[in-house]
Each structure stands twice: as structure tokens, then as C-alpha cells.
């Protein structure tokens, strides 16, 4: 049995004492790391170290003593603090093996592999690959985790005591609140998104409805659960699964509120049965990636939908009493003010309860980033923090008037219809 630390090197590290009540960046658990903890605990002594909860580097180094392995999950904004943490661990505890996975490791593995203090880099899905590394079956520095596809029903329940209490932030749903994940991979391939490519496939793998309901029932019994958020990229992509889930949720006889994420076209296609049914059993919010009100930009994003479908989805949501968390983007390659005005018209029509505008960000591993590279549109000075999603994080690509995008992002927020 090995002693393993699984580390979340968050961009928000060392924020101990910050009020997390309204800030989900501070308290929503990271499901990739949470499931890795549960999986490896079947054979090893595993601790979760959430750097958001720490005070400083001295505390981090103190708690990292005596571990055989330090496992990191890292996004691009997290990269600088992750690298610093890895270097400090190796300096203080040279016998500790360091393994890193996550999106940045998947798309830019050499950013880690070039360092002597990093022992292994896992690209893609991590549970089985990391177990094989720890067991000594894999010794290469760079390893493709997508060689092995884990049965999601084989992963033990998440131990939520490892994490701070989750809160619904601006959603203001009933407490206690948790987030859950029911599936991996997405059948769509939007040009700006990594949801499909990260796991290396296009066929979603779902937990069984019974497995998910077991997690919810456990939370009901342990904490008298009030609400939850389904953190899948596209919860509506299997309406048969979702209908069965609704039926079993109703049979629970414990009223719950929940929120979910779904595409505009699937909201419309499921207008007659699934969307009303989910509302009946407690669905209150839908997070929707409308992205744009311009067909030209939606085609660039490979949304496989159109502006008309966005408007129809709004109608379906309002008819069934849903609150809308609307995601839109400005600053796509070649986007003109005419396109932005169409997006504002969409926002004015929907008047979402929460409006989340962003500048288009050229994430590594996406087709649209490759297009930007080929056209010479990438900013040479783009830093790791610039991969934060929000519109306030500045310029992302060349040829975009960011004074204009910020203007339209601000205008979009004026149509936000907060009900609190």
C-alpha cells in the first residue's frame, strides 16, 4: 500500500479565509480528482490536498512530507502554481514520485515532461493509467491514459468529506447542495471545446441511473440534501437515460431541486416530453451554451445548430418555468460588430437570470485553435491566466477589437434578469 497525495493546484490557491458563499470557483469539487481519490483508495492510503484551502507555501510543504506519490490534475490557468508545487516537492522530498494529468498535461505534455522533477505525464483519462504506474506496470514518462476506458460504475462513491461544503452560488438553490457527474464524453464536436477530444472518443460513457441515484440517496441520508447540479457537458444527449433518471428521482419521495447543462437544439427537440418531465421532478435551472445569435459564428463554432434554434430553446425553457444561465462568446476569429449585435438581440429576447459572457479563448487541442495558428492569429504574449474563460481576462487573438467585445459583454449583462 502506497501513501499518495492527490493535489488540486488551483488558480485560486491560498485563498484561505475568502468567503466562498457565492463563488463556486472556491468550493465546487473537482470531479476528475474526486473520482481518482475514490478509485485509488481501494488499494492505497490516499489524501486529497485542495490548495484553495491552504494559507501559503510553508503549509503546503509541511503537509506534503512522507508521501510516496504526488498526483496533480492541472488546467492551463493552474500551470504556474502546479509547476512551482512540483518543484518544491522534489526539492524537499526527492523520493516522492510526481505524476500529472488533466487538460494541460493532455494537450501540452512536454510542458511537464521537459522537467526532471516530473516523473510521469498522463494524457487523457487517468484512473487506470495512474494505478498501473503506481503498480510498476508503466514506466514511460509520457503515457496515454485513453488506452484504458474505465467502467464508470466501478468507481466507488466520492468521499465528500475531502472537500469543502459545496454551495450553489448565484443559483440560490436549497441547501445542502452538491455537484454530480453522470457521464463522460460528448457526441458533439464544437470547434472551441475539448469535451470530446479529452477522453479520446465520441461515444458517451454513462454511469447507470441506479449508480447515480445511489450517490444522491447517500447525500439525502447523510446531509438531508436539498439540491444538486448535474455537471455533465451535455446532460440531454441521451433522453432515454434522462427520462429514467426523472422517474427514479420522483420515486425517491424526497423533494429536490437541481440544475443541468444542455444544448439549445436538444432542449427544443425534447420540448414535448423530457423538458416538461424534468421540470416536474425538480429541475430549476438550465445552463445553455447559446454562444452567439449569428448563424455565421455558430457555423464557425461547429455548433451543428443555428440562431433560430436558440430562440426556440428560450421559448421551451420559459414555457416550462426554467431559469436560464446563458453562456455567450464574443471575439471569434473574423467576428464583426453585426454578429455581436445579433447576439445582443438574442440576449434581449431571453433576458436570462444569469448572463455569462466571455471572450473566445483558443484552448489547446481544439480545431478552432488550430485554425488560429494556421492564420497567425494567436497572441504571442498569451499567458496561462489568459485561458480563464471570463470576458474580463483580456485579449485572446489578433484581429479582434477587444474594446468592442467588452462593450458588448457589458451590454449583455444589462439584460440579465436576476430574481434575487
Secondary structure, DSSP 8 states (H G I E B T S, - for coil): --EEEEEE--TT-S-TT---TT-HHHHS--HHHHHHHHHHTTTSEEEEEEGGG---HHHHHHHTTT-SEEEEE--TTTHHHHHHHHHHHHHH-TTSEEEEESHHHHH-THHHHTSTT--EEEES--HHHHHHHHTTS---SEEEGGGS---GGGS----GGGS-----GGG---SSEEEE--EE--S---TT--TTTTTT-SS-EE--HHHHHHHHHHHHHHH---EEEE--S-GGG-HHHHHHHHHHHHHT-S--EEEEEE-HHHHHHTTTTHHHHHHHTTEEEEEEEEE-S-HHHHHHTT-S--HHHHHHHHHHHHHTT-EEEEEEEE--TT--HHHHHHHHHHHHHH--SEEEEEE----TT-HHHHHHHHTT-B-TT--GGGGS-BGGG---BTT--HHHHHHHHHHHHHT-----
